[in-house]
Amino acid sequence: MSIMQDSREATMIGRKSDGTPIRRPLSPHLQVYDMMQLTSALSISGRITGVIWSLGLLMLVWWLVATATGPSAYASVSWFMTSFLGLLGLFGLTAAAWFHTLNGIRHLAWDAGYGYDIPTTYKSGRWVLIGTAVATVLTWLIAIIAWAS
C-alpha cells in the first residue's frame, strides 16, 4: 500500500542539480516567479495586457452601441473618449495592444523552436519593450497628425 494520498504527488517530487530532493509546485505562480527578472515580468505583463484588451473591447462595444443609438449617446461617448481620462485610457490601450501583439509574435517564434536560449530570450524581451514604446508613440503621432489636418 502506498503512503501517497494523491497520485499527483508523484509529479511533484524532483531533485536539484546537486541531487537533493525537492518538492515542485503543481503549477508556477507568484511565489515561484521572481518579478525582478525580465522574463517573469514580461510573462505576467502579457497576461495583464490580455485583460486590458478585453476592457478595450468593452469600450469598442460602448462606442458602437452609442453610434447606433443616436447623436446624444454618441456625443456623450465622444466627450468621454476625448477627455483627459479617456485619452489616457486609449493611450494605455494602444500600448497594451502593441505589447500583446509583439509579445505574441515572440511566443510564435518560441512555438517554432527559436529563441529559447537565455541571451536570446532577454534580447527579444528588450526588443518587445522597445518596439512597444516606438509603435505606441508612432501610432499616436500619426493619429494626432491625421486628426489635426
N, C-alpha and C positions, 0 to 999 in steps of 0.2 A: 504494500500500500504506500502511495506517495504521500509525502508530507506537504506538498504544494496544495493550496486551497483552490487555486485557479490556474488552468493550463497556460494562460497568457503570461504568467510569471516567468516561464522558461525563456521567453523572448527578452526579458528584462535583465538577464544575467549576462555579464560580459567581463572582459579583462582590459586593464590599462596596458599601455605599451611595455611597462615593466613587469607585467604578469599578475599584478594584484587584482583580485576580483572586485568588480563594481556592480552597482545596480543601476541600469539605464532607465530613463523615463520612458513611458509609453509613447509620448509624442513631445516634440520640442515646444517650449512655452517660455514665458518671460523670465523664469528662473534660470533657464539654460542660456538664453541669448545674452551676450554682452553688448549692450546698446552703444558702447563707445566704438565698437567695431563697425567699419563701413558696411560690410556685408549684412550684418544684422539690422542696421539702421535702414538700409535700402529695402530689405525684405519686409519689414513692418511698414515702411512707407508705401510700398507697393500695395499692401492690403488697405491702408488708410486711404490712398488715392482712389481705390476702387469704390470705397464707401462715398467719397466726395463726388465721384462720377454719378452715383445713384442720386445724391442730392441735386446735382446739376440736371439730371433727368426730370426731377420734380419741378425745378424751375422752368424747364422747357415746356412741360405739360401745362404749368400755370400760364405761361405766355401764350401757348396755343389755344387754350380754353378762353383766355381773355380776348384773344384776337377774334375768335369765333363768336363770342358773346356780344360784343358791340363796342362802340367808341369809348364809353365811360369806363368799362372794365379794362380796355386796352390802355387808356390814359393812366389808370392807377398803376398798372404793371410797369408801364414805361417810366412813370415817375420814380418808382422804386428802383428799377434797373439803372437809372441814370443818377440816382442819389449816391452819396459817398459810400454808404454801406453796400448798395447794390453793385457799384463798380468794383469795390474791394472784393466782394464775393465772386464776381465774374473774372477778375484777375486771378484770384485763387483757383477758380475752376479751370482757367486756362493753364495755369502752372500744373495743376493736378492731371489734366488731360495729357499734356506733353510728357510729364514724368511717367505716367502709367503707360503711355504708348512706347516711349523709348525703353523703359524697363521691360516691357513686354517683348520688344524686339531682342533685347539682351537674353531673355529667357528662351526665346525661339532658337537663338544661337546655341544655348546650352542644350536644348532638346535635340539639336542636330549633332551634339557632341563636341562643340567648340567652346573654348574659354573656361575650362574647369580649373586650370592651374591657378594658384593663389595670385601671382602677379597680374595675370590677365583679368582675373575677377575684379581686382581692385582698380585696374586701369579702365575696364569697361564701366565700372560703377562711377568712377570720376567723370567719364565721358557722358554718362546718363545725366549727372548733375549739371555739367557744363551745358550740354545740349538742351536741358530743360530751361535753364536760365536764358540762353540765347534765343531759343524758339519762342519763349513766352514774351520776351521784350520785343522781338521782331513782329510777332502776331499783333501786339498792342500798338506798335508804331504804325504798321500797315492799317490797322483799324482806325486809328486816330487820323491818319492822313486821308483815308477814304471818307471818314465822317466829316472832316473839315472842308473837303472840296465839294 
